[in-house]
Each structure stands twice: as structure tokens, then as C-alpha cells.
Amino acid sequence: MIDLAWDAPGPGVWELETTHASRPWSLFVQDLYVDAFARGFQQGTARYGLMLSHIQPAFVHGYFYMPAPSEHLQVHRPHPSRFCGRSPACIRRSALA
């Protein structure tokens, strides 16, 4: 019998994604999906002005995990100068949000 370690893929809380992925994924698809998912999510959030950059999924023994929403994400919209400084990209993104 093989003992598998079910360690979290990173710091914080992770959620097993069972709605769209109820079975383990092949290694081939895992390698393609992680970077493509994060890149696509990042492009979408930038386009629509969300202050969240991206979500970086991970796999443990073929099962798909997503990081849980963090408590540090702000629910209210603060003034851009509080978090953007003089970054033009951040100010543009804030204006879209």
C-alpha cells in the first residue's frame, strides 16, 4: 500500500474543486491547464478592471484545487491612491472597476 501525503499545494486555505473536476486529471492536462488558467484569468480581470490579478490553481495527486478567497481582499472600493501610488496601469485598472 502506498501512503500518499495530502499536503496543501501552497500557503493558506485551498478548496477541492469538484463542480467541474470530480476526478483526477491526467499529467498532460495538468501541465497545460495551470499556467493557461492563470494567464486567461489575469487577462480577463485586467480587461474588466478587477483589482484581483489572477487565481493560481494547483493539483494534488491529480485533483484540482483552488485557493480560497482571502480575507485581505477589500470589499469596499478605496481611493486608487491608497493602493496604486503613481502606477498608470493600476490607475487605469481602478478606473475600469
N, C-alpha and C positions, 0 to 999 in steps of 0.2 A: 504494500500500500504506500502511495506517495503522499507525504504531508505537504499541503500547499499553504503558503503564507498569504493571507488576505490582508495585506497592508494597504493603507490608503496610498493612492498614487502621488500625493503631494500634501502640503500642509493644509489645515482647515478641514471643513466638513465636505464630504463627497456623497453624491446620490447615485445609486444604481439606476440607470435609465432603462426601464422595462416597457415603456409605452411603444417605442419604435424599435427596440432591440431586446427581445426577450431571450435570445440565445447567444452563445459566444460567436464572435466574428472571426473570420479567417485572418491569419497574419498578413496576407496580401492586402486585404481591405483595411485593416487597422493602420498599416503604414501609409496608405493613401489618404485615409479619412482625417486623421488628427490635424495635420497641417492645413489641408484644404478646408476643413470646417472652420478653423480659427481664422484663416485668411478671408473666407467668404463672409463670416460674421463681422470681421473688422471692416470690410468694405461696406457692408450694409449699414453698420452703426455710424460710420463716417458720413455716408450719403444722407442719412436721415437725421443727423445731428445729435445722436445719443451720446452722452458723456461716457458711457461704458465702451471701452475699446473692443474687447472680444472676450469670448469664453474659450478656454483651452481644455478640451475633453481629454480623457485618458482611458486606458484599458488595463484591467487586471484580470489575468488568465482568460483573456478574450472577451470579457464583459465590459460594456461601455459605461463609463462613469462621467458625471458632470459635477463641477464644483458647485456647491450650494451657494445661493445668493449671500453675499457678505453683509455684515452689519455696517460696514464703513461706507456703503453706497448711500448717498444722500437722497432722501425722498423729496425734499423741497429744492427749489432752484435758487442757489445762491448767486450773487452778482459774479460775473465772469472774472473780475479782478482778484477774487479770493482764491481762485484755483488756476487761472490762466497766466497771470502775470502779464507779460508782453508778447506771448506766443500768438502770432497771427492765425495759425491753424486752429488753436484752441478757441480763440475768439470767434472765428468763422463757425466752428462746430457748435459753440454755445448759441450763436445767433439762430442756427437752424433748429435747435431743440425747442 
